[in-house]
Amino acid sequence: MQYASGGTMLLFDRDNELDILAELLSESLGGSGRIAVICGATGLGKTALIKAFVEDAASRSGAVVLSAAASRAERTLPLGVVSQLLHGADGIPPGTAERIARQLDHEVRSAGAPDAAPGLADHVTAPLLHGLCNDLLGLAQEAPLIVVVDDAQHTDALSLRCLAQLMRRSSAARILALFTQSTELDQSHAVLQAEILHRPGCRYLRLAPLSRAGVHEMLSRTLGLPRDHGLAEAYHQLSGGNPLLLQALVDDHRLGARPGAAGPVTGQVYEQAVLACLYRCGADVLRVAQALAVLGEDATPALLELCAKPGSGSADQAIRILGTTGLLAGEGFRDPAIREAVLTGMPRHERSQLQSRVAEALYGAGAPAGVVAGHLVDCEAPQGPWVVGVLREAAEAALAEGDPTFAIRCLRLAHAECSDEQERVELMSMMTSAQWQLNPLSIGSHLPQLTDAIREGHLVGPRAITPVNYLLWHGRLDEATEALTHLRENASATEADADIESALDVQLTRLSLPFTYPELARRLEGTRRAGPSPLPEGKADPLHPAAAALDAILNHRPHDDTPAAKAQRVLEGVPLDNVSLAPLLSALVTLLHLDRLDDAAAWCDSFIKEAGVRATPTWHALFCALRGQISLHQGDLRAAAGHASTALTIIPPKGWGVVIGVPLSCLVMTATGMGRHEEAAEHLKVPVPEALFHTTLGLLYLRARGRHHLALGRRQAARADFQACGRLMSRWELDRPVLIPWRTELAHCHLEQNEVAEARRLALEQLGLLGDAPSRIRGITLRTLAAASPPRERLGLLREAAEALQHAGDQWELAQVLAEQSRTLAALSEHAQARVVARRAHRLAQACGAEPLLRALNGQAAEGPQPAAAEELAELSDAERRVASLAAQGHTNRQIATKLFITVSTVEQHLTHVYRKLNVKRRTDLPLSLHAE
């Protein structure tokens, strides 16, 4: 069957109901009055079924159709349904229709204004109702009569009395009465149930949702999908078999589907269909649905009852009704699109009021602060003395979990609702911290107010460290100094604050300041109270090992635990959050300076991934910048440039403050190393704050700029930058080659001017500041010393330098050493060995992206005889060959162990056997044929 309603719709799964109605019609035509009640949830097609049947039945039987649609809004309108039945009905004789209309109008007017409707029953006489029934029975004698009342549960009281009297007298009349009603009826419908729906001869038809077969059939007819198409199952799942929702999905598909769409399209039509279902279900059901949408997974019957406050029904009853409509599946909405439609359909002020009730109910039920705050932040004006505390607790948790966006929403509302001045300042400090994680530029307007709060004593203790760190970030060193001085003075005011002062000493003067702001750290030493600064052992901060490890490297202080172990302990045991960020960065820098580059890279990669997932751009950018420095130490110029560029893409240069020295120096160094001098010059045009050169990060920038000047032949400019590094490090009493090897950088300037003696002096001086253990800086220093030494002495220094750099894992510096070694061998007439070493240097330079070095090596790396014959290599076992091949390619023992899943000790044993069998002394002498493997 088909019927038109704004387009063609089709009925499916209704053959049984249509057969029953046809049978009842046949019986009524034979003079036996019949009643049919079509019951079902909203949207299941009750009206569509009646309309389709009546249109067909009227044309076949010649019956007169009297129809009315009751509504909740007209339940108080006297005889409203009866008026609909009798006004404008086709087939009623004109004289009869006019007489009935006059009677109805007279009786309604005689009752007075519509406001007097509740007393109308006393004025309407029984003869009127009796006369109306006689008229209808008389019509049934002339032609069969089909009486249709849609949504009968909303019929007004007088119309119910009239219809009840008609049904009692129609058992022998040619009348078929058809009523539709909702599944759930309350006590106000007792007359309808007792007088009409439960009379003898009444058939009760309950409509169910469309079956899967019905959905498949509808989609086949409307969208042309094959009956076995897999998409039909998705339509059935999303609609729950509700024809109204299903038709909406079909319409949305037609309006907005793209070719090859993977599933049903939920658009505006579907949203309107969802809202139509809810409004038809009544105010109580609508309020419960709205409460369910707001509560989400936290919904319980008790909370729904408390938040929705349904009138005549209950939350459980409303949930059952929603389930029968297909909007729910289990205890929640069938699809997120339904929940979104419910929320979108709520006026803003109503939603705000509901959010407030939900938040209060959840707070009373002991829900987590984050859950309660999630509703509070959507309220226009939350009420209650508990609000600020909940919002603050939720913000602290969000900051710890790396969700600064939600933390800012909580803190902004808490700040607006808070009346305590000191707490308001603390909330602003927390909000500044959250905003910094998203965009360091956004916090500038808060810093003056927070600085004033520190000066006035409203912001004290560890909470005050946050704005001080941001003052330092932006290079506002004088303000930071003043703030720190006030913090120390406030902490020293009473003996009870001794632990606070010690905590400040540890977190500031032992962690951040000496490494990054040495001038400021030394200036503050005079303000510290006498006595040891570290916390007592029982109160030791778990983050303190990061400071101790870095301090040990910079000051060569002996410890009972190695700096690497301390750094690893922090990295393994401390989760990433706003408090641990600085210690974690310090631990990574410790591993960087200890040449634990593989470990540092692995940890940094994991933090980059975590920061990206947690959507904390500043963290992400910081770890990318540090990862660039790690790649630079590994000699991977391309990777280093990529990480540094990513960092500056996440946060533009203006947002970095003095920390711009980290990514920018990396970009200048890598561009220079790759021969991209114009690119390096562009990077050097980026404005940097003057305060950068009052930090150790400025040393990175000066070194990189000096390298660029030297590569372009600007020896005096390069010398000035390297000497500036030396002066600053000496002034700060921080002259450690591990930080910046400025002496070897300056030595290369002297070598360019053929000042060999001065270059040698600087190299020897730097070598004296280093330990005997192989390290990256030692390798760099030995290479410089070799350049200032005679050829015979030079070769041994270069071999030692190559061993140190191979151990550290710096491929770029190793390639440069091998290139120097090749030239030295050639000068000593050892041309075959020179070519072998040059080819190895060439491959390393190629892997690093060092184009200038590649060009210099092109002539040196010509093919020549191999230093090891095939029969010599045949003596190696498979395991030895694998280890030797990786060693020849420049991998460290740790890298080889990781790649082959063996221990470092096993690698060392294999290499010892390889050296003996091939008659070589070191890995740099391994034959090129192994490298090729």
DAGIGI-V17189 format. One record per pair of residues at least 12 apart in sequence whose ideal C-beta (glycine too) atoms are under 7 Angstrom apart, sorted by the first residue. I is the first residue (numbers start at 1). GAP is how many residues later the second one is. Records with the same first field share a line. If there is no record, write none. Layout:
I=GAP + GAP
This chain:
1=17 + 51 + 55
3=45 + 48 + 49 + 52
9=39 + 238
10=208 + 211
11=34 + 37 + 38 + 41
12=198 + 202 + 205 + 206
13=197 + 198 + 201
14=35
17=32 + 188 + 190
18=35
20=183 + 185
21=15 + 32
24=12 + 152 + 179
25=32 + 36 + 151
28=116 + 146 + 147 + 148
29=32 + 115 + 145
31=141 + 143
33=137 + 138 + 139 + 140 + 142 + 168
34=142 + 167
35=132 + 142 + 161 + 164 + 166 + 167
36=142 + 167 + 169
37=142 + 144 + 160 + 165 + 167 + 168
38=12 + 142 + 167 + 169
39=142 + 144 + 165 + 166 + 167
40=143 + 166 + 167
41=142 + 280 + 283 + 284
42=140 + 235 + 238 + 239 + 283
43=199 + 200 + 201 + 202 + 234 + 282
44=163 + 165 + 198 + 199
45=162 + 198
46=134 + 161
47=103 + 133
50=98 + 100 + 128 + 130
54=92 + 94
57=89
58=88
61=83
62=81 + 82
63=80 + 81 + 82 + 83
64=25 + 26 + 27 + 28 + 75 + 79 + 81
65=81 + 83
66=19 + 20 + 23 + 79 + 81 + 82
67=81
68=13 + 16 + 17 + 81
69=81 + 82
70=79 + 80 + 81 + 82 + 84 + 85
71=80 + 83
72=82 + 210
74=82
75=79 + 81
76=41 + 80
77=79
78=30 + 33 + 39 + 42 + 78 + 80
79=25 + 29 + 77 + 79 + 80
80=76 + 79
81=68 + 74 + 75 + 78
82=50 + 77 + 80
83=21
85=62
86=14
87=14
91=52
92=47
96=39
100=32 + 35
103=25 + 28
107=17 + 21
110=13
111=12
120=38
121=36 + 37
124=34
129=32 + 33 + 36
132=30
133=29 + 32 + 33 + 36
136=30
137=32 + 33 + 36
140=33 + 34 + 35
144=30
145=29 + 30
146=30 + 32
147=28 + 30 + 31
148=30
149=30
150=30
151=29 + 30
152=27 + 28 + 29 + 40
153=28 + 29 + 32 + 36 + 39
155=37
160=31 + 32
163=33
164=27 + 31 + 32
167=29 + 32
171=30
179=17 + 18
183=138 + 141
184=133 + 136 + 137
186=126 + 127
209=31 + 32 + 33 + 117
210=31 + 33 + 36
211=30
212=24
215=17 + 20 + 21 + 26 + 31
216=16
218=28
219=13 + 16
222=28
223=27 + 30
231=32
234=29 + 30
235=14 + 29
238=26 + 96 + 97
239=87
240=86 + 89 + 94
241=85
242=83 + 84
244=29 + 32 + 33
245=25 + 28 + 81
248=21 + 22 + 25
249=15 + 21
251=18
252=13 + 14 + 15 + 17 + 18
253=12
255=12 + 14
266=71
270=67
271=70 + 73
274=53 + 64 + 67 + 68
275=66 + 70
277=48 + 50
278=64
281=40 + 44
283=28
284=26 + 27 + 28 + 29 + 34
285=33 + 36 + 37
287=21 + 22 + 23
288=16 + 20 + 22 + 27 + 30 + 31
289=33 + 53
290=52 + 56 + 64
291=13 + 16 + 17 + 63 + 67
292=12
293=46 + 49 + 50
294=60 + 61 + 64 + 81
295=12 + 63
298=64 + 69 + 73
301=14 + 15
303=58 + 62
306=55
307=47 + 50 + 51 + 54
352=26 + 27 + 28
355=20 + 23 + 24
356=23 + 26 + 27
358=17
359=13 + 16 + 17 + 20 + 23
360=24
362=13
363=23 + 27
369=21 + 24 + 25 + 28
370=24 + 27 + 28
372=18
373=17 + 18 + 21 + 37
376=14 + 15 + 37
377=32 + 33 + 36
382=35
387=30
388=26 + 29 + 30
391=19 + 22 + 23
392=22 + 35
394=16
395=12 + 15 + 16 + 19 + 35
398=12
399=34 + 35 + 179
400=177
402=175 + 212 + 214
403=211
404=30 + 33 + 34 + 212
405=33
407=27
408=23 + 26 + 27
411=16 + 19 + 20 + 23
412=19
414=13
415=12 + 13 + 16
421=37
422=36
425=28 + 33 + 34
426=33 + 37
428=18 + 21 + 22
429=21 + 30 + 34 + 37 + 38
432=14 + 18 + 34 + 35 + 38
433=33 + 145
436=34 + 182
437=141 + 179 + 181 + 182
438=179 + 180
439=178 + 216
440=33 + 178 + 211 + 215 + 217
441=213 + 214
443=27
447=20 + 23 + 24
450=17
451=16 + 28 + 32
454=29 + 32 + 33
455=31
457=33
460=27 + 30
461=39
462=41 + 45
464=23
465=42 + 43
468=12 + 15 + 16
469=43
471=12
472=45
473=184 + 185 + 186
474=183
475=182 + 183 + 214 + 216 + 217
477=43 + 214 + 217
480=40
481=39 + 42
484=24 + 40
485=42
487=17
488=13 + 16 + 39 + 40
491=13
492=37
499=40
501=28
502=31 + 32 + 33
503=32
505=23 + 28
506=27 + 28 + 29 + 35 + 38 + 41
509=12 + 15 + 24
510=23 + 37 + 41
511=36 + 71 + 72 + 75
512=70
514=37 + 40
515=35 + 39 + 181
516=179 + 180 + 181
517=178
518=178 + 214 + 216
519=175 + 213
542=31 + 32
543=27 + 31 + 37 + 40
545=21 + 24 + 25
546=21 + 24 + 37 + 40 + 41
547=39
548=18
549=14 + 17 + 18 + 38 + 41
550=36 + 39 + 40
553=37 + 40 + 41 + 185
554=180 + 182 + 185
563=27 + 31
564=27 + 30 + 32
567=20 + 23 + 24
570=13 + 14 + 17
571=13 + 16 + 32
576=31 + 34
581=38
584=23
585=37 + 41
588=12 + 15 + 16 + 38
592=37 + 38 + 41
593=145
595=180 + 181 + 213 + 214
597=33 + 36 + 37 + 212
598=211 + 296 + 297
600=30
601=26 + 29
604=19 + 22 + 23 + 26
605=22
607=16
608=12 + 15 + 16 + 19
611=12
617=33 + 34
618=33
620=30
621=26 + 29 + 30
624=19 + 22 + 23 + 26
625=19 + 22 + 37 + 38
626=36
627=16
628=12 + 15 + 16 + 19 + 35 + 38
629=33 + 37
631=12
632=34 + 37 + 38
633=143 + 177
634=175 + 176 + 177
635=175 + 176 + 177 + 178 + 179 + 213
636=175 + 212
637=33 + 36 + 37 + 175 + 211 + 212 + 213
638=211
640=26 + 30
641=26 + 29 + 30
644=19 + 22 + 23
645=22
647=16
648=15
653=33
657=32
658=31 + 33 + 34 + 37 + 39
659=38
660=28 + 32
661=31 + 36 + 37 + 39 + 40
662=35 + 38
664=19 + 22 + 24 + 37
665=35 + 36 + 38 + 39
667=16
668=12 + 15 + 16 + 36 + 37 + 40
669=35 + 38
671=12
672=35 + 36 + 39
673=139 + 177
674=175 + 176 + 177
675=176 + 177
677=31 + 34 + 35
680=28
684=21 + 24
688=13
696=43
699=26 + 29 + 30 + 40 + 41
702=19 + 22 + 23
703=22 + 37 + 39 + 42
705=16
706=12 + 15 + 16 + 39
709=12
710=38 + 39 + 42
715=34 + 37 + 38
718=31
719=27 + 30
722=20 + 23 + 24 + 27
723=23
725=15 + 17
726=16
729=13
737=29 + 32 + 33 + 40
738=39
741=25 + 36 + 39 + 40
743=19 + 20 + 22 + 23
744=18 + 19 + 22 + 36 + 37 + 40
746=16
747=12 + 15 + 16 + 37 + 41
748=36
751=36 + 37
756=32
759=25 + 29
760=25 + 28 + 29
763=18 + 21 + 22 + 25
764=21
766=15
767=14 + 18
774=29 + 30 + 33
775=29 + 33
776=29 + 32 + 34 + 37
778=26
779=22 + 25 + 26 + 29 + 34 + 38
780=33
782=15 + 18 + 19 + 22
783=15 + 18 + 33 + 34 + 37
785=12
786=12 + 15 + 34
787=33
791=33 + 36 + 37
794=30
795=26 + 29
798=19 + 22 + 23 + 26
799=22 + 123 + 125
801=16
802=12 + 15 + 16 + 19 + 122
803=119 + 121
805=12
806=84 + 86 + 117 + 118
807=85
809=83
811=33 + 36 + 37 + 79
812=36 + 38
814=30 + 76
815=26 + 29 + 30 + 33 + 35 + 38
816=37
818=19 + 22 + 23 + 26 + 106
819=19 + 22 + 34 + 37 + 38
821=16
822=12 + 15 + 16 + 19 + 38
823=37
825=12
832=32 + 33 + 35
833=34
834=26
835=25 + 26 + 27 + 29
836=31 + 92
838=19 + 22 + 23
839=22 + 89
840=88 + 91
841=16
842=12 + 15 + 19
843=88
844=46
845=12
866=61 + 62 + 63
867=60
868=50 + 59 + 61
872=46
873=56
875=42
876=38 + 41
879=31
880=30 + 33 + 34
882=18
883=13 + 17 + 24 + 27 + 28
884=30 + 42 + 46
885=45 + 48
886=13
887=24 + 36 + 39
888=35 + 38 + 42 + 43
889=42
893=14 + 15
911=12
